[in-house]
Amino acid sequence: MAPIIHCVRHAQGYHNLSVANHSMPDPSLTPYGEEQCRQLAKTFPYHDSVDLLVSSPLRRTIYTTLYGFTPEIERGVPIIALPEVQETADVPCDTGTDLAVLKEEMKGKPVDLSALPEGWNNKAGRWAPTAAALEKRAREARQWLKARPEKVIVVVTHGGFLHYFTEDWTGYKESMGTGWANVEYRSFIFADEDGDNATIVETQHSRDSRRGTEKPLTRTERLELRETAMKSRKEIGYQPIQAKRKGNKKDDRDWIGAF
């Protein structure tokens, strides 16, 4: 039986604070992002059932996994860094760290980097920021997950890539480059049809918990929405742009950033 997949967008990184920070290579989490992870560790409702953690190899996703899923780590659940779920764009903030440097940084941490080839962070070829390449590696990631023996898997990845991975562009906002909030999680199961594509669909419980009783889009409507979103991404050159957000007085900030 194919596993349940809980998809999670990473916590706030330094690249989310300003457009200028998009030039930061592979930024890590802000203090606020670390706090988001601590809250995730307390509130994520499926900690007890998860038996595999999969992370994009970028630093913000790895640290979201390390800080946000401490209950799993404490009981020995492995973390696999999977290059197929890295972010989409080729700007510095969405480009990963060289493997030798990343290995040094992750010494002593429970992160399996064995799936990363040399050059995994070279945004060309299979890692290129093109629709064809992104759809192909999203499909490969789904196929890899579908074949896993584990029953419940968490995938920590990026807002832009999540639309390709789920093939669902519902809620996509051009101003943000995604329809997912930081540390938002949604749950998916594999559909029976389109076996080679390893299609996933959001569970009814996941949809209801965030969208109420709104009727889901049909497959045709989802494809039409994808075409619209892809066109807008092409027009802006895949540049990751985040919308402004106002917080409360304690956490009042305007911030613009990447996925």
N, C-alpha and C positions, 0 to 999 in steps of 0.2 A: 504494500500500500504506500502510495506517495506521501511525503510528509506535509504537514501544515507549515506554512512559511509566515513568520511575523516580520514584516518589513519595517525598518526604523530609519528615519532620517537623522543624521548626526546632529549633535548639539552645536551651539553657536561657536564659530571660530573667529579668529582675528580678521579674516578676510570679510566677515559680515559687518564689520564696523565702518568701513568706508570704501569708496571706489578705489582710492589710492592703494589700499591694502590688497587689491587683486594682484598686485605685482609681487606680493610676498610668496616665496616658494613654499609650498606644502605647509601652510600655517596650522598650528595646533589650536586648542580650545582656549577661549577667554575664561576668566574666573566665573563669569556668569554662565558660560557653557558648562563648566565643571559642576556648578550648582544644579543646572538642568539635569546632568547625569545623576547626581545624588538623589534628586527627586524621582528620576526614572527608576533607580534601584529600589526605591521605596514603593512606587505606585504601579509599576508594570505588573499586570495581573497573572502572567503566565510563567513566572520565574521557575516554579516547581516542576513544570513539565518540559522545559527546554533541555534538549540533549546535544545541541551543537550550536556554536556561535560562529557566524561567518561575517567577515568585515572587509570592506574596501581597504586596500593597503595604504591609503592616505592617512596622515597622522591624526586628523580630526576624527576620522571614523574609528581608527584603532583605539584612540583614547576614550571615545564615547562608549565603545564596547567594554574596555577595561574598567571604566568608572561606573557605567550604567548597568552592568550585568555582574556585579560582584557576587550576588547569591549563587549564580551558576558557576563562576570561577572558583568560589570557595568549596564547591562540591565536585570540582574536577572536570567540569564541562570544557572541552577544548575550544580554542579560537583559531580558525583558519583564515588567513588573509588571502582573498581571492581576487586576482587582478581583473577578471572580467567585470567586476562590479565597481570599478573605479569611476570617477566622474567623467563627464562628457567633453568638456572644453579643453583647449590647449593653452590657456592662460597660466601663468606661474602658480597661482593659488590652487589650480585644479590638476597640477602636474606633480606626481609623486616623487619621493626621495629615492636616490640611487640605492640599489639593493645592499651594497656593502655598508653604507652609512646607516640604512634602516636596521640592518642586522645588529650593528653595534648599539644603536639606541634601544633595541628591544631585548638586549641581553638580560636575562633574569626575569623577563616578563613572559607570561604564558601565551605567546603568540606564535603560531606555526607559519613561517614564511616560506616553506618548502615549495609552495605552488607558484612562487614568483620567479619568472625567468629573468635573466639579465636583459635590460632594456625594456622592462615592463612599463616604465614611465616615459618611454619615447612615443610621443603622440603622432605616430605614423603607422601605416599598414593596418593591422588588426586593431590598433589602439587609436586610430585616427578619429577626429571629431566630425565624421560624416554620418549621415543618416544610415547608409548601408552598413558601415562598420559597427555603428552603435546597435543597430537592430540585430546584427549577427552575434555580437558578444553578449547581448542581453538574452538572446535565445540559447546560446551556449551555457550561460549561467543557469538558466532555468532547467536545461537538460541535465546539467551536473547535479543540481539540487534534487531533481526528481529521482535520480538514480541513487541518491544517498540512502543508507540503511536507517538513519535516524528518523524519528517520527515527528519531532517538533524542532524547527530550525529558526533561529533569529538571523536576519540579514541586515547589517548596519551599512547603509550606503548613502547616496546623495540625492538631493531633490530633483536635479535634472535627469539623472540616470533612472530614477524610480519610474518615470513615465514610460521610458523604453522597456524597462524590466517588466512592469505590470501591463504594458500595452494599453494603459488607461490614461487618457489626457483630461479626464473630468476634473474641473477645478483649476486647470492650468492657467496661470496668470503671466502674461508677457512681461509685466513690470517686475515680476519676481523670478521668472525662469522656472517656476515650479508651482504646484498646488499643494505642496507639503510644507508644514511648519517644522522648525527644529524640534527634534526628539518626538515628533509625531510617529505613531505606530499604527499599522493596519495589518489585518490577517488575511491570508489567501490560502486557497486549496487549488490543486491541479484539476483542470477540467478533463472530462473523459475524451472529448473530441480533440482533433489536431495533435495527436500524440507526438509527432516529430517536432512540433513547435513548442511543446511543453507549456501550453497555455495555462495561465493561472487566473482565477477569479476571486474577488474579494468575498469573504464570508458574509452572510446576511447579518450576523451579530456585529461584525466589524462595521458594516455599512450603517446599520441602525444606530449604533452607539455614537456615530459622528454626524449622521445625516437624517436621522429620524425615519420617516416613512416615505421619503422621496423615491419615486420610481426610478430604478436603474436604467441607464441607456441601453439600447439594443446594440448588438455587435456592429450593425451598419452605422448607427449614430456614433459609436466610439471610433470607427475608422474615419468618419467624416471629421470628427473633432481632432483626431490625430493629424490629418492632412492640414487643417487650419493651423494647428500649433506648430507643425513642422515648417510651414510657410513663414510664419512669424519669426521662428528661430533662425531660418535662413536669411531673412531680411535684416536681422540684427547681428548676423555673423556669429551666432552662438555666444555672444558676450553675456556673461552672467550678471544680471542686474537685479538687485533686491529692492523691494518696496520699502518706503519709510514706515516705521512703526512707533507709535507712542505707547509708553508704559504708564505705570502709576507714578506717584510722586517719588517713591523710593527708587524706582527703576525707570526713570523718565529719560528716554533717549530716542533720537532719530538715527537710524542706521541703514546703510545701503551696502550690499555685499553680493557675494557669489552664492552658488548652490551649496 
